[in-house]
Amino acid sequence: MTTVKYKTNIHCGSCIKSVTPVLNDLDNLDFWKVDLEHDDKILEVKLDDEDKDSVIKAVKSAGFEIEEIQ
C-alpha cells in the first residue's frame, strides 16, 4: 500500500461532496481524506498500486487543482 499526499484547492464541505464520487470510483484507492485546516488543503490517499496519476486525473475531472507533494 502506498500513501501519497497532494496539495489541492479543495477547501470546503461542498468541494468534498463534489470530489467524493470521483475518488470513491477509483479501484486502486483504499482510503482518502482532505485536511481542510491545512493551508495547502492536503489530500492524503492510500493506493493499492503506484498509479498516482489516476488520483490527479479524477480530482481534475471534478474541477479542482491538485499537485503531488514530494
Predicted model as a PDB file, atoms N, CA, C, CB and O in Angstrom, pLDDT in the B-factor column:
MODEL        1                                                                  
ATOM      1  N   MET A   1       0.852  -1.178   0.000  1.00 89.00           N  
ATOM      2  CA  MET A   1       0.000   0.000   0.000  1.00 89.00           C  
ATOM      3  C   MET A   1       0.895   1.237   0.000  1.00 89.00           C  
ATOM      4  CB  MET A   1      -0.968   0.000   1.229  1.00 89.00           C  
ATOM      5  O   MET A   1       1.889   1.301   0.724  1.00 89.00           O  
ATOM      6  N   THR A   2       0.533   2.203  -0.811  1.00 93.00           N  
ATOM      7  CA  THR A   2       1.296   3.423  -0.955  1.00 93.00           C  
ATOM      8  C   THR A   2       0.479   4.608  -0.449  1.00 93.00           C  
ATOM      9  CB  THR A   2       1.713   3.632  -2.419  1.00 93.00           C  
ATOM     10  O   THR A   2      -0.681   4.776  -0.824  1.00 93.00           O  
ATOM     11  N   THR A   3       1.088   5.424   0.399  1.00 96.00           N  
ATOM     12  CA  THR A   3       0.439   6.648   0.869  1.00 96.00           C  
ATOM     13  C   THR A   3       1.024   7.819   0.091  1.00 96.00           C  
ATOM     14  CB  THR A   3       0.628   6.844   2.417  1.00 96.00           C  
ATOM     15  O   THR A   3       2.241   7.981   0.004  1.00 96.00           O  
ATOM     16  N   VAL A   4       0.131   8.633  -0.473  1.00 97.00           N  
ATOM     17  CA  VAL A   4       0.548   9.781  -1.277  1.00 97.00           C  
ATOM     18  C   VAL A   4      -0.220  11.008  -0.788  1.00 97.00           C  
ATOM     19  CB  VAL A   4       0.297   9.530  -2.809  1.00 97.00           C  
ATOM     20  O   VAL A   4      -1.397  10.929  -0.438  1.00 97.00           O  
ATOM     21  N   LYS A   5       0.481  12.145  -0.773  1.00 97.00           N  
ATOM     22  CA  LYS A   5      -0.164  13.393  -0.382  1.00 97.00           C  
ATOM     23  C   LYS A   5      -0.114  14.372  -1.549  1.00 97.00           C  
ATOM     24  CB  LYS A   5       0.514  14.000   0.875  1.00 97.00           C  
ATOM     25  O   LYS A   5       0.863  14.447  -2.294  1.00 97.00           O  
ATOM     26  N   TYR A   6      -1.212  15.121  -1.675  1.00 98.00           N  
ATOM     27  CA  TYR A   6      -1.342  16.100  -2.754  1.00 98.00           C  
ATOM     28  C   TYR A   6      -1.787  17.442  -2.175  1.00 98.00           C  
ATOM     29  CB  TYR A   6      -2.349  15.608  -3.832  1.00 98.00           C  
ATOM     30  O   TYR A   6      -2.575  17.495  -1.230  1.00 98.00           O  
ATOM     31  N   LYS A   7      -1.274  18.513  -2.751  1.00 98.00           N  
ATOM     32  CA  LYS A   7      -1.750  19.859  -2.462  1.00 98.00           C  
ATOM     33  C   LYS A   7      -2.952  20.100  -3.375  1.00 98.00           C  
ATOM     34  CB  LYS A   7      -0.614  20.948  -2.681  1.00 98.00           C  
ATOM     35  O   LYS A   7      -2.885  19.815  -4.571  1.00 98.00           O  
ATOM     36  N   THR A   8      -4.056  20.624  -2.820  1.00 98.00           N  
ATOM     37  CA  THR A   8      -5.261  20.847  -3.619  1.00 98.00           C  
ATOM     38  C   THR A   8      -5.866  22.216  -3.308  1.00 98.00           C  
ATOM     39  CB  THR A   8      -6.297  19.732  -3.358  1.00 98.00           C  
ATOM     40  O   THR A   8      -5.372  22.958  -2.459  1.00 98.00           O  
ATOM     41  N   ASN A   9      -6.936  22.522  -4.012  1.00 97.00           N  
ATOM     42  CA  ASN A   9      -7.739  23.702  -3.672  1.00 97.00           C  
ATOM     43  C   ASN A   9      -9.130  23.269  -3.202  1.00 97.00           C  
ATOM     44  CB  ASN A   9      -7.852  24.663  -4.891  1.00 97.00           C  
ATOM     45  O   ASN A   9     -10.101  24.012  -3.348  1.00 97.00           O  
ATOM     46  N   ILE A  10      -9.217  22.065  -2.641  1.00 97.00           N  
ATOM     47  CA  ILE A  10     -10.471  21.565  -2.052  1.00 97.00           C  
ATOM     48  C   ILE A  10     -10.569  22.199  -0.666  1.00 97.00           C  
ATOM     49  CB  ILE A  10     -10.509  19.961  -1.975  1.00 97.00           C  
ATOM     50  O   ILE A  10      -9.846  21.812   0.252  1.00 97.00           O  
ATOM     51  N   HIS A  11     -11.470  23.178  -0.520  1.00 95.00           N  
ATOM     52  CA  HIS A  11     -11.411  23.983   0.694  1.00 95.00           C  
ATOM     53  C   HIS A  11     -12.676  24.000   1.552  1.00 95.00           C  
ATOM     54  CB  HIS A  11     -11.084  25.355   0.325  1.00 95.00           C  
ATOM     55  O   HIS A  11     -12.722  24.713   2.554  1.00 95.00           O  
ATOM     56  N   CYS A  12     -13.707  23.227   1.177  1.00 96.00           N  
ATOM     57  CA  CYS A  12     -14.935  23.285   1.976  1.00 96.00           C  
ATOM     58  C   CYS A  12     -15.740  21.990   1.839  1.00 96.00           C  
ATOM     59  CB  CYS A  12     -15.795  24.491   1.549  1.00 96.00           C  
ATOM     60  O   CYS A  12     -15.392  21.110   1.051  1.00 96.00           O  
ATOM     61  N   GLY A  13     -16.798  21.889   2.602  1.00 95.00           N  
ATOM     62  CA  GLY A  13     -17.640  20.705   2.559  1.00 95.00           C  
ATOM     63  C   GLY A  13     -18.288  20.488   1.210  1.00 95.00           C  
ATOM     64  O   GLY A  13     -18.464  19.347   0.783  1.00 95.00           O  
ATOM     65  N   SER A  14     -18.645  21.559   0.534  1.00 96.00           N  
ATOM     66  CA  SER A  14     -19.242  21.445  -0.798  1.00 96.00           C  
ATOM     67  C   SER A  14     -18.237  20.859  -1.790  1.00 96.00           C  
ATOM     68  CB  SER A  14     -19.736  22.821  -1.289  1.00 96.00           C  
ATOM     69  O   SER A  14     -18.591  20.054  -2.652  1.00 96.00           O  
ATOM     70  N   CYS A  15     -16.986  21.276  -1.652  1.00 96.00           N  
ATOM     71  CA  CYS A  15     -15.923  20.727  -2.504  1.00 96.00           C  
ATOM     72  C   CYS A  15     -15.757  19.225  -2.240  1.00 96.00           C  
ATOM     73  CB  CYS A  15     -14.578  21.475  -2.254  1.00 96.00           C  
ATOM     74  O   CYS A  15     -15.584  18.435  -3.168  1.00 96.00           O  
ATOM     75  N   ILE A  16     -15.811  18.850  -0.970  1.00 96.00           N  
ATOM     76  CA  ILE A  16     -15.697  17.430  -0.602  1.00 96.00           C  
ATOM     77  C   ILE A  16     -16.822  16.631  -1.269  1.00 96.00           C  
ATOM     78  CB  ILE A  16     -15.747  17.251   0.952  1.00 96.00           C  
ATOM     79  O   ILE A  16     -16.591  15.545  -1.801  1.00 96.00           O  
ATOM     80  N   LYS A  17     -18.034  17.177  -1.236  1.00 97.00           N  
ATOM     81  CA  LYS A  17     -19.164  16.490  -1.873  1.00 97.00           C  
ATOM     82  C   LYS A  17     -18.931  16.324  -3.367  1.00 97.00           C  
ATOM     83  CB  LYS A  17     -20.468  17.261  -1.629  1.00 97.00           C  
ATOM     84  O   LYS A  17     -19.303  15.302  -3.944  1.00 97.00           O  
ATOM     85  N   SER A  18     -18.320  17.318  -3.994  1.00 96.00           N  
ATOM     86  CA  SER A  18     -18.065  17.256  -5.434  1.00 96.00           C  
ATOM     87  C   SER A  18     -17.015  16.217  -5.793  1.00 96.00           C  
ATOM     88  CB  SER A  18     -17.628  18.611  -5.941  1.00 96.00           C  
ATOM     89  O   SER A  18     -17.127  15.544  -6.817  1.00 96.00           O  
ATOM     90  N   VAL A  19     -16.010  16.087  -4.962  1.00 97.00           N  
ATOM     91  CA  VAL A  19     -14.896  15.196  -5.289  1.00 97.00           C  
ATOM     92  C   VAL A  19     -15.118  13.761  -4.781  1.00 97.00           C  
ATOM     93  CB  VAL A  19     -13.607  15.754  -4.702  1.00 97.00           C  
ATOM     94  O   VAL A  19     -14.456  12.835  -5.250  1.00 97.00           O  
ATOM     95  N   THR A  20     -16.022  13.575  -3.851  1.00 97.00           N  
ATOM     96  CA  THR A  20     -16.256  12.246  -3.278  1.00 97.00           C  
ATOM     97  C   THR A  20     -16.620  11.189  -4.325  1.00 97.00           C  
ATOM     98  CB  THR A  20     -17.354  12.327  -2.249  1.00 97.00           C  
ATOM     99  O   THR A  20     -16.022  10.114  -4.309  1.00 97.00           O  
ATOM    100  N   PRO A  21     -17.560  11.437  -5.225  1.00 96.00           N  
ATOM    101  CA  PRO A  21     -17.900  10.374  -6.197  1.00 96.00           C  
ATOM    102  C   PRO A  21     -16.732   9.946  -7.081  1.00 96.00           C  
ATOM    103  CB  PRO A  21     -19.030  10.839  -7.079  1.00 96.00           C  
ATOM    104  O   PRO A  21     -16.569   8.756  -7.351  1.00 96.00           O  
ATOM    105  N   VAL A  22     -15.922  10.897  -7.532  1.00 96.00           N  
ATOM    106  CA  VAL A  22     -14.827  10.523  -8.432  1.00 96.00           C  
ATOM    107  C   VAL A  22     -13.738   9.773  -7.678  1.00 96.00           C  
ATOM    108  CB  VAL A  22     -14.235  11.769  -9.109  1.00 96.00           C  
ATOM    109  O   VAL A  22     -13.129   8.856  -8.228  1.00 96.00           O  
ATOM    110  N   LEU A  23     -13.483  10.145  -6.435  1.00 97.00           N  
ATOM    111  CA  LEU A  23     -12.461   9.421  -5.662  1.00 97.00           C  
ATOM    112  C   LEU A  23     -12.972   8.039  -5.258  1.00 97.00           C  
ATOM    113  CB  LEU A  23     -12.057  10.228  -4.404  1.00 97.00           C  
ATOM    114  O   LEU A  23     -12.217   7.068  -5.293  1.00 97.00           O  
ATOM    115  N   ASN A  24     -14.230   7.943  -4.881  1.00 96.00           N  
ATOM    116  CA  ASN A  24     -14.788   6.648  -4.483  1.00 96.00           C  
ATOM    117  C   ASN A  24     -14.867   5.673  -5.656  1.00 96.00           C  
ATOM    118  CB  ASN A  24     -16.172   6.838  -3.880  1.00 96.00           C  
ATOM    119  O   ASN A  24     -14.909   4.461  -5.447  1.00 96.00           O  
ATOM    120  N   ASP A  25     -14.887   6.184  -6.874  1.00 96.00           N  
ATOM    121  CA  ASP A  25     -14.945   5.319  -8.057  1.00 96.00           C  
ATOM    122  C   ASP A  25     -13.586   4.727  -8.446  1.00 96.00           C  
ATOM    123  CB  ASP A  25     -15.501   6.098  -9.222  1.00 96.00           C  
ATOM    124  O   ASP A  25     -13.526   3.813  -9.269  1.00 96.00           O  
ATOM    125  N   LEU A  26     -12.509   5.233  -7.871  1.00 96.00           N  
ATOM    126  CA  LEU A  26     -11.179   4.713  -8.215  1.00 96.00           C  
ATOM    127  C   LEU A  26     -10.982   3.335  -7.589  1.00 96.00           C  
ATOM    128  CB  LEU A  26     -10.065   5.687  -7.741  1.00 96.00           C  
ATOM    129  O   LEU A  26     -11.144   3.165  -6.380  1.00 96.00           O  
ATOM    130  N   ASP A  27     -10.628   2.345  -8.426  1.00 95.00           N  
ATOM    131  CA  ASP A  27     -10.447   0.976  -7.946  1.00 95.00           C  
ATOM    132  C   ASP A  27      -9.195   0.799  -7.099  1.00 95.00           C  
ATOM    133  CB  ASP A  27     -10.395   0.033  -9.112  1.00 95.00           C  
ATOM    134  O   ASP A  27      -9.145  -0.081  -6.239  1.00 95.00           O  
ATOM    135  N   ASN A  28      -8.183   1.630  -7.339  1.00 94.00           N  
ATOM    136  CA  ASN A  28      -6.913   1.445  -6.635  1.00 94.00           C  
ATOM    137  C   ASN A  28      -6.820   2.272  -5.350  1.00 94.00           C  
ATOM    138  CB  ASN A  28      -5.764   1.807  -7.553  1.00 94.00           C  
ATOM    139  O   ASN A  28      -5.761   2.314  -4.722  1.00 94.00           O  
ATOM    140  N   LEU A  29      -7.897   2.920  -4.956  1.00 94.00           N  
ATOM    141  CA  LEU A  29      -7.896   3.810  -3.796  1.00 94.00           C  
ATOM    142  C   LEU A  29      -8.600   3.132  -2.620  1.00 94.00           C  
ATOM    143  CB  LEU A  29      -8.583   5.160  -4.138  1.00 94.00           C  
ATOM    144  O   LEU A  29      -9.783   2.804  -2.701  1.00 94.00           O  
ATOM    145  N   ASP A  30      -7.866   2.926  -1.535  1.00 93.00           N  
ATOM    146  CA  ASP A  30      -8.440   2.274  -0.361  1.00 93.00           C  
ATOM    147  C   ASP A  30      -8.936   3.277   0.677  1.00 93.00           C  
ATOM    148  CB  ASP A  30      -7.416   1.354   0.270  1.00 93.00           C  
ATOM    149  O   ASP A  30      -9.864   2.986   1.430  1.00 93.00           O  
ATOM    150  N   PHE A  31      -8.324   4.448   0.717  1.00 96.00           N  
ATOM    151  CA  PHE A  31      -8.646   5.429   1.750  1.00 96.00           C  
ATOM    152  C   PHE A  31      -8.278   6.803   1.237  1.00 96.00           C  
ATOM    153  CB  PHE A  31      -7.908   5.118   3.083  1.00 96.00           C  
ATOM    154  O   PHE A  31      -7.288   6.959   0.522  1.00 96.00           O  
ATOM    155  N   TRP A  32      -9.066   7.799   1.596  1.00 97.00           N  
ATOM    156  CA  TRP A  32      -8.685   9.180   1.276  1.00 97.00           C  
ATOM    157  C   TRP A  32      -9.294  10.128   2.298  1.00 97.00           C  
ATOM    158  CB  TRP A  32      -9.139   9.566  -0.159  1.00 97.00           C  
ATOM    159  O   TRP A  32     -10.344   9.850   2.878  1.00 97.00           O  
ATOM    160  N   LYS A  33      -8.620  11.250   2.509  1.00 97.00           N  
ATOM    161  CA  LYS A  33      -9.147  12.307   3.366  1.00 97.00           C  
ATOM    162  C   LYS A  33      -8.498  13.617   2.945  1.00 97.00           C  
ATOM    163  CB  LYS A  33      -8.883  12.004   4.882  1.00 97.00           C  
ATOM    164  O   LYS A  33      -7.401  13.636   2.386  1.00 97.00           O  
ATOM    165  N   VAL A  34      -9.198  14.712   3.224  1.00 97.00           N  
ATOM    166  CA  VAL A  34      -8.679  16.042   2.935  1.00 97.00           C  
ATOM    167  C   VAL A  34      -8.568  16.801   4.246  1.00 97.00           C  
ATOM    168  CB  VAL A  34      -9.588  16.802   1.918  1.00 97.00           C  
ATOM    169  O   VAL A  34      -9.524  16.864   5.018  1.00 97.00           O  
ATOM    170  N   ASP A  35      -7.409  17.373   4.492  1.00 97.00           N  
ATOM    171  CA  ASP A  35      -7.194  18.197   5.682  1.00 97.00           C  
ATOM    172  C   ASP A  35      -7.567  19.634   5.328  1.00 97.00           C  
ATOM    173  CB  ASP A  35      -5.703  18.102   6.189  1.00 97.00           C  
ATOM    174  O   ASP A  35      -6.751  20.383   4.792  1.00 97.00           O  
ATOM    175  N   LEU A  36      -8.817  20.011   5.635  1.00 96.00           N  
ATOM    176  CA  LEU A  36      -9.305  21.348   5.301  1.00 96.00           C  
ATOM    177  C   LEU A  36      -8.674  22.426   6.171  1.00 96.00           C  
ATOM    178  CB  LEU A  36     -10.811  21.400   5.439  1.00 96.00           C  
ATOM    179  O   LEU A  36      -8.724  23.606   5.822  1.00 96.00           O  
ATOM    180  N   GLU A  37      -8.087  22.046   7.287  1.00 96.00           N  
ATOM    181  CA  GLU A  37      -7.465  23.020   8.198  1.00 96.00           C  
ATOM    182  C   GLU A  37      -6.060  23.411   7.729  1.00 96.00           C  
ATOM    183  CB  GLU A  37      -7.398  22.446   9.625  1.00 96.00           C  
ATOM    184  O   GLU A  37      -5.566  24.481   8.085  1.00 96.00           O  
ATOM    185  N   HIS A  38      -5.421  22.562   6.944  1.00 97.00           N  
ATOM    186  CA  HIS A  38      -4.074  22.836   6.455  1.00 97.00           C  
ATOM    187  C   HIS A  38      -4.120  23.909   5.367  1.00 97.00           C  
ATOM    188  CB  HIS A  38      -3.416  21.544   5.914  1.00 97.00           C  
ATOM    189  O   HIS A  38      -5.059  23.936   4.571  1.00 97.00           O  
ATOM    190  N   ASP A  39      -3.131  24.783   5.323  1.00 97.00           N  
ATOM    191  CA  ASP A  39      -3.093  25.848   4.318  1.00 97.00           C  
ATOM    192  C   ASP A  39      -3.106  25.303   2.888  1.00 97.00           C  
ATOM    193  CB  ASP A  39      -1.858  26.709   4.524  1.00 97.00           C  
ATOM    194  O   ASP A  39      -3.673  25.927   1.992  1.00 97.00           O  
ATOM    195  N   ASP A  40      -2.484  24.144   2.672  1.00 97.00           N  
ATOM    196  CA  ASP A  40      -2.403  23.546   1.332  1.00 97.00           C  
ATOM    197  C   ASP A  40      -3.521  22.543   1.057  1.00 97.00           C  
ATOM    198  CB  ASP A  40      -1.066  22.864   1.157  1.00 97.00           C  
ATOM    199  O   ASP A  40      -3.495  21.853   0.038  1.00 97.00           O  
ATOM    200  N   LYS A  41      -4.502  22.455   1.958  1.00 97.00           N  
ATOM    201  CA  LYS A  41      -5.668  21.560   1.777  1.00 97.00           C  
ATOM    202  C   LYS A  41      -5.202  20.186   1.297  1.00 97.00           C  
ATOM    203  CB  LYS A  41      -6.688  22.169   0.757  1.00 97.00           C  
ATOM    204  O   LYS A  41      -5.534  19.753   0.193  1.00 97.00           O  
ATOM    205  N   ILE A  42      -4.441  19.522   2.134  1.00 98.00           N  
ATOM    206  CA  ILE A  42      -3.774  18.273   1.776  1.00 98.00           C  
ATOM    207  C   ILE A  42      -4.759  17.125   1.599  1.00 98.00           C  
ATOM    208  CB  ILE A  42      -2.754  17.912   2.831  1.00 98.00           C  
ATOM    209  O   ILE A  42      -5.547  16.817   2.494  1.00 98.00           O  
ATOM    210  N   LEU A  43      -4.698  16.497   0.425  1.00 98.00           N  
ATOM    211  CA  LEU A  43      -5.427  15.266   0.145  1.00 98.00           C  
ATOM    212  C   LEU A  43      -4.460  14.121   0.372  1.00 98.00           C  
ATOM    213  CB  LEU A  43      -6.014  15.248  -1.318  1.00 98.00           C  
ATOM    214  O   LEU A  43      -3.431  14.030  -0.298  1.00 98.00           O  
ATOM    215  N   GLU A  44      -4.788  13.239   1.322  1.00 98.00           N  
ATOM    216  CA  GLU A  44      -3.960  12.061   1.597  1.00 98.00           C  
ATOM    217  C   GLU A  44      -4.715  10.835   1.114  1.00 98.00           C  
ATOM    218  CB  GLU A  44      -3.610  11.944   3.125  1.00 98.00           C  
ATOM    219  O   GLU A  44      -5.889  10.654   1.437  1.00 98.00           O  
ATOM    220  N   VAL A  45      -4.040   9.990   0.338  1.00 97.00           N  
ATOM    221  CA  VAL A  45      -4.677   8.782  -0.184  1.00 97.00           C  
ATOM    222  C   VAL A  45      -3.799   7.569   0.106  1.00 97.00           C  
ATOM    223  CB  VAL A  45      -4.940   8.912  -1.706  1.00 97.00           C  
ATOM    224  O   VAL A  45      -2.582   7.687   0.253  1.00 97.00           O  
ATOM    225  N   LYS A  46      -4.432   6.411   0.187  1.00 97.00           N  
ATOM    226  CA  LYS A  46      -3.720   5.138   0.281  1.00 97.00           C  
ATOM    227  C   LYS A  46      -4.103   4.334  -0.956  1.00 97.00           C  
ATOM    228  CB  LYS A  46      -4.070   4.356   1.622  1.00 97.00           C  
ATOM    229  O   LYS A  46      -5.269   4.008  -1.176  1.00 97.00           O  
ATOM    230  N   LEU A  47      -3.075   4.022  -1.765  1.00 96.00           N  
ATOM    231  CA  LEU A  47      -3.271   3.343  -3.041  1.00 96.00           C  
ATOM    232  C   LEU A  47      -2.836   1.886  -2.971  1.00 96.00           C  
ATOM    233  CB  LEU A  47      -2.507   4.062  -4.142  1.00 96.00           C  
ATOM    234  O   LEU A  47      -1.905   1.538  -2.243  1.00 96.00           O  
ATOM    235  N   ASP A  48      -3.524   1.032  -3.742  1.00 94.00           N  
ATOM    236  CA  ASP A  48      -3.141  -0.377  -3.868  1.00 94.00           C  
ATOM    237  C   ASP A  48      -1.932  -0.540  -4.779  1.00 94.00           C  
ATOM    238  CB  ASP A  48      -4.312  -1.203  -4.403  1.00 94.00           C  
ATOM    239  O   ASP A  48      -1.234  -1.553  -4.723  1.00 94.00           O  
ATOM    240  N   ASP A  49      -1.686   0.471  -5.627  1.00 94.00           N  
ATOM    241  CA  ASP A  49      -0.606   0.376  -6.599  1.00 94.00           C  
ATOM    242  C   ASP A  49       0.149   1.706  -6.647  1.00 94.00           C  
ATOM    243  CB  ASP A  49      -1.156   0.002  -8.003  1.00 94.00           C  
ATOM    244  O   ASP A  49       0.036   2.524  -5.734  1.00 94.00           O  
ATOM    245  N   GLU A  50       0.909   1.910  -7.703  1.00 93.00           N  
ATOM    246  CA  GLU A  50       1.719   3.137  -7.834  1.00 93.00           C  
ATOM    247  C   GLU A  50       1.090   4.139  -8.796  1.00 93.00           C  
ATOM    248  CB  GLU A  50       3.131   2.791  -8.311  1.00 93.00           C  
ATOM    249  O   GLU A  50       1.753   5.090  -9.210  1.00 93.00           O  
ATOM    250  N   ASP A  51      -0.166   3.946  -9.156  1.00 94.00           N  
ATOM    251  CA  ASP A  51      -0.826   4.799 -10.142  1.00 94.00           C  
ATOM    252  C   ASP A  51      -1.310   6.114  -9.504  1.00 94.00           C  
ATOM    253  CB  ASP A  51      -2.014   4.048 -10.783  1.00 94.00           C  
ATOM    254  O   ASP A  51      -2.503   6.314  -9.276  1.00 94.00           O  
ATOM    255  N   LYS A  52      -0.355   6.988  -9.228  1.00 95.00           N  
ATOM    256  CA  LYS A  52      -0.669   8.276  -8.597  1.00 95.00           C  
ATOM    257  C   LYS A  52      -1.422   9.202  -9.544  1.00 95.00           C  
ATOM    258  CB  LYS A  52       0.611   8.956  -8.122  1.00 95.00           C  
ATOM    259  O   LYS A  52      -2.181  10.065  -9.102  1.00 95.00           O  
ATOM    260  N   ASP A  53      -1.210   9.021 -10.855  1.00 95.00           N  
ATOM    261  CA  ASP A  53      -1.858   9.890 -11.838  1.00 95.00           C  
ATOM    262  C   ASP A  53      -3.370   9.699 -11.880  1.00 95.00           C  
ATOM    263  CB  ASP A  53      -1.278   9.637 -13.212  1.00 95.00           C  
ATOM    264  O   ASP A  53      -4.097  10.622 -12.248  1.00 95.00           O  
ATOM    265  N   SER A  54      -3.855   8.512 -11.506  1.00 95.00           N  
ATOM    266  CA  SER A  54      -5.309   8.286 -11.527  1.00 95.00           C  
ATOM    267  C   SER A  54      -6.010   9.229 -10.550  1.00 95.00           C  
ATOM    268  CB  SER A  54      -5.638   6.811 -11.176  1.00 95.00           C  
ATOM    269  O   SER A  54      -7.119   9.691 -10.818  1.00 95.00           O  
ATOM    270  N   VAL A  55      -5.366   9.512  -9.424  1.00 97.00           N  
ATOM    271  CA  VAL A  55      -5.944  10.440  -8.441  1.00 97.00           C  
ATOM    272  C   VAL A  55      -5.945  11.858  -9.012  1.00 97.00           C  
ATOM    273  CB  VAL A  55      -5.151  10.394  -7.098  1.00 97.00           C  
ATOM    274  O   VAL A  55      -6.927  12.590  -8.884  1.00 97.00           O  
ATOM    275  N   ILE A  56      -4.843  12.230  -9.637  1.00 97.00           N  
ATOM    276  CA  ILE A  56      -4.742  13.581 -10.221  1.00 97.00           C  
ATOM    277  C   ILE A  56      -5.809  13.769 -11.296  1.00 97.00           C  
ATOM    278  CB  ILE A  56      -3.325  13.821 -10.824  1.00 97.00           C  
ATOM    279  O   ILE A  56      -6.489  14.795 -11.323  1.00 97.00           O  
ATOM    280  N   LYS A  57      -5.959  12.785 -12.180  1.00 97.00           N  
ATOM    281  CA  LYS A  57      -6.970  12.888 -13.236  1.00 97.00           C  
ATOM    282  C   LYS A  57      -8.377  12.972 -12.654  1.00 97.00           C  
ATOM    283  CB  LYS A  57      -6.870  11.690 -14.186  1.00 97.00           C  
ATOM    284  O   LYS A  57      -9.197  13.757 -13.130  1.00 97.00           O  
ATOM    285  N   ALA A  58      -8.662  12.174 -11.631  1.00 97.00           N  
ATOM    286  CA  ALA A  58     -10.004  12.161 -11.034  1.00 97.00           C  
ATOM    287  C   ALA A  58     -10.328  13.504 -10.385  1.00 97.00           C  
ATOM    288  CB  ALA A  58     -10.118  11.034  -9.994  1.00 97.00           C  
ATOM    289  O   ALA A  58     -11.421  14.038 -10.572  1.00 97.00           O  
ATOM    290  N   VAL A  59      -9.388  14.046  -9.630  1.00 98.00           N  
ATOM    291  CA  VAL A  59      -9.641  15.319  -8.946  1.00 98.00           C  
ATOM    292  C   VAL A  59      -9.779  16.454  -9.961  1.00 98.00           C  
ATOM    293  CB  VAL A  59      -8.505  15.634  -7.943  1.00 98.00           C  
ATOM    294  O   VAL A  59     -10.641  17.321  -9.815  1.00 98.00           O  
ATOM    295  N   LYS A  60      -8.930  16.444 -10.984  1.00 97.00           N  
ATOM    296  CA  LYS A  60      -9.038  17.473 -12.029  1.00 97.00           C  
ATOM    297  C   LYS A  60     -10.368  17.358 -12.767  1.00 97.00           C  
ATOM    298  CB  LYS A  60      -7.868  17.356 -13.027  1.00 97.00           C  
ATOM    299  O   LYS A  60     -10.951  18.373 -13.149  1.00 97.00           O  
ATOM    300  N   SER A  61     -10.856  16.131 -12.974  1.00 96.00           N  
ATOM    301  CA  SER A  61     -12.131  15.948 -13.671  1.00 96.00           C  
ATOM    302  C   SER A  61     -13.298  16.520 -12.870  1.00 96.00           C  
ATOM    303  CB  SER A  61     -12.372  14.465 -13.949  1.00 96.00           C  
ATOM    304  O   SER A  61     -14.336  16.865 -13.434  1.00 96.00           O  
ATOM    305  N   ALA A  62     -13.121  16.619 -11.552  1.00 96.00           N  
ATOM    306  CA  ALA A  62     -14.152  17.223 -10.697  1.00 96.00           C  
ATOM    307  C   ALA A  62     -13.998  18.737 -10.629  1.00 96.00           C  
ATOM    308  CB  ALA A  62     -14.091  16.631  -9.283  1.00 96.00           C  
ATOM    309  O   ALA A  62     -14.796  19.411  -9.979  1.00 96.00           O  
ATOM    310  N   GLY A  63     -12.971  19.281 -11.300  1.00 97.00           N  
ATOM    311  CA  GLY A  63     -12.806  20.725 -11.392  1.00 97.00           C  
ATOM    312  C   GLY A  63     -11.874  21.343 -10.377  1.00 97.00           C  
ATOM    313  O   GLY A  63     -11.925  22.551 -10.147  1.00 97.00           O  
ATOM    314  N   PHE A  64     -11.021  20.538  -9.766  1.00 97.00           N  
ATOM    315  CA  PHE A  64     -10.118  21.064  -8.740  1.00 97.00           C  
ATOM    316  C   PHE A  64      -8.666  20.981  -9.196  1.00 97.00           C  
ATOM    317  CB  PHE A  64     -10.299  20.300  -7.423  1.00 97.00           C  
ATOM    318  O   PHE A  64      -8.306  20.205 -10.080  1.00 97.00           O  
ATOM    319  N   GLU A  65      -7.843  21.819  -8.551  1.00 98.00           N  
ATOM    320  CA  GLU A  65      -6.407  21.788  -8.800  1.00 98.00           C  
ATOM    321  C   GLU A  65      -5.780  20.777  -7.849  1.00 98.00           C  
ATOM    322  CB  GLU A  65      -5.767  23.204  -8.621  1.00 98.00           C  
ATOM    323  O   GLU A  65      -6.229  20.621  -6.713  1.00 98.00           O  
ATOM    324  N   ILE A  66      -4.745  20.095  -8.318  1.00 98.00           N  
ATOM    325  CA  ILE A  66      -4.076  19.097  -7.494  1.00 98.00           C  
ATOM    326  C   ILE A  66      -2.629  18.970  -7.935  1.00 98.00           C  
ATOM    327  CB  ILE A  66      -4.797  17.731  -7.580  1.00 98.00           C  
ATOM    328  O   ILE A  66      -2.323  19.022  -9.126  1.00 98.00           O  
ATOM    329  N   GLU A  67      -1.747  18.803  -6.965  1.00 97.00           N  
ATOM    330  CA  GLU A  67      -0.319  18.672  -7.242  1.00 97.00           C  
ATOM    331  C   GLU A  67       0.283  17.745  -6.191  1.00 97.00           C  
ATOM    332  CB  GLU A  67       0.396  20.071  -7.242  1.00 97.00           C  
ATOM    333  O   GLU A  67       0.090  17.946  -4.991  1.00 97.00           O  
ATOM    334  N   GLU A  68       1.011  16.730  -6.648  1.00 97.00           N  
ATOM    335  CA  GLU A  68       1.622  15.813  -5.697  1.00 97.00           C  
ATOM    336  C   GLU A  68       2.686  16.519  -4.872  1.00 97.00           C  
ATOM    337  CB  GLU A  68       2.227  14.614  -6.423  1.00 97.00           C  
ATOM    338  O   GLU A  68       3.450  17.334  -5.391  1.00 97.00           O  
ATOM    339  N   ILE A  69       2.729  16.206  -3.600  1.00 95.00           N  
ATOM    340  CA  ILE A  69       3.755  16.740  -2.708  1.00 95.00           C  
ATOM    341  C   ILE A  69       4.865  15.703  -2.616  1.00 95.00           C  
ATOM    342  CB  ILE A  69       3.170  17.082  -1.285  1.00 95.00           C  
ATOM    343  O   ILE A  69       4.620  14.553  -2.251  1.00 95.00           O  
ATOM    344  N   GLN A  70       6.077  16.108  -2.945  1.00 83.00           N  
ATOM    345  CA  GLN A  70       7.215  15.166  -2.922  1.00 83.00           C  
ATOM    346  C   GLN A  70       7.782  15.005  -1.533  1.00 83.00           C  
ATOM    347  CB  GLN A  70       8.315  15.633  -3.864  1.00 83.00           C  
ATOM    348  O   GLN A  70       8.737  14.254  -1.340  1.00 83.00           O  
TER     349      GLN A  70                                                      
ENDMDL                                                                          
END                                                                             
